[in-house]
Amino acid sequence: MTIPIDTSKDWNIIEGLEPVTFFTRLLEGTFDAGIQTQGKRMPLTKGEMQGNESLTIYGIVWYLWKDLLTGGEPKYSDKIVDSGRKGFQIIKIDVVSLGNRYRLVCLREP
């Protein structure tokens, strides 16, 4: 007998989630009102930092779960703002964890 694995709620078992706001960049360059969600902040891999000074200093990875991100899919130049009001611009997007979450490489805004 095969037991089905439901990965749609895998964010429930991950520690370290924090409240964030996801903003979509509109065509005119401004941002929408934002979506309140939960995200996990992680460091970049050594390979991502190697030879890229700006990523080494300002880079961070955010994980956002599709189930918690209602109404939008991340795209290049969208923004994440943490609870401390620090902004992070998305520069790379990967879909991971069997398609249930986004791995977003971001640059911290000055």
C-alpha positions in Angstrom: 0.0 0.0 0.0 1.3 3.4 -0.9 0.8 6.3 1.5 0.3 9.6 -0.3 2.5 12.4 0.8 0.9 15.8 1.1 3.5 18.4 0.7 1.1 21.3 0.3 1.4 22.3 3.9 5.2 21.7 4.4 5.6 25.2 5.7 3.9 24.0 8.9 7.0 22.1 10.0 9.6 24.7 9.1 10.8 26.8 12.0 11.9 30.4 11.6 9.0 31.8 9.5 8.5 35.5 9.9 5.9 37.9 8.7 6.7 39.6 5.4 4.9 41.7 2.8 5.2 40.7 -0.8 4.9 43.6 -3.3 4.4 43.2 -7.1 6.0 45.8 -9.3 3.4 47.4 -11.6 4.0 48.4 -15.2 4.6 52.0 -14.4 7.3 51.1 -11.9 5.3 51.5 -8.7 4.2 48.7 -6.4 0.8 47.3 -5.5 -0.6 47.4 -2.0 1.2 44.2 -1.0 0.2 40.7 0.3 0.8 39.9 3.9 2.4 36.4 4.1 5.1 34.3 5.9 8.6 33.8 4.7 11.9 32.2 5.7 15.1 34.1 5.4 18.3 32.0 4.6 21.8 32.8 3.5 23.1 32.5 0.0 25.1 29.4 -1.0 28.9 29.8 -1.3 28.6 29.2 -5.0 26.2 32.1 -5.4 28.4 34.5 -3.5 31.7 33.5 -5.2 32.9 36.3 -7.4 30.0 38.5 -6.8 30.8 41.2 -4.2 27.3 42.9 -4.2 25.6 39.5 -3.5 28.1 38.7 -0.8 27.3 42.0 1.0 23.6 42.6 0.1 22.3 39.2 -1.0 19.8 37.0 0.9 17.5 34.2 0.0 13.8 34.3 0.9 11.5 31.3 0.7 7.8 32.0 0.1 5.2 29.3 0.0 2.6 29.2 -2.8 -0.2 28.3 -0.4 0.5 31.5 1.6 1.1 33.8 -1.4 -2.4 34.4 -2.5 -3.0 36.4 -5.7 0.5 36.6 -7.1 3.5 34.8 -8.4 6.9 36.4 -7.8 8.7 37.9 -10.8 12.0 39.7 -11.3 12.1 43.1 -9.6 9.2 42.4 -7.2 9.9 43.3 -3.6 9.7 41.6 -0.1 9.6 43.8 3.0 10.3 42.2 6.4 8.8 43.2 9.7 11.7 45.6 10.3 10.7 47.5 7.1 13.8 46.4 5.2 13.2 45.9 1.5 14.6 43.2 -0.7 14.4 43.2 -4.5 14.0 39.9 -6.2 16.8 39.1 -8.7 16.3 35.3 -9.3 13.4 33.0 -8.9 13.4 29.2 -8.5 10.4 26.9 -7.8 11.5 24.3 -5.3 10.1 21.6 -2.9 8.1 19.8 -5.5 6.7 23.1 -6.8 5.2 24.2 -3.4 7.5 27.2 -2.7 9.6 29.8 -4.3 13.3 30.3 -3.6 14.0 34.0 -4.2 17.5 35.4 -4.4 17.2 39.0 -3.4 19.3 42.1 -2.9 18.7 44.2 0.2 17.7 47.8 -0.7 19.8 50.6 0.8 
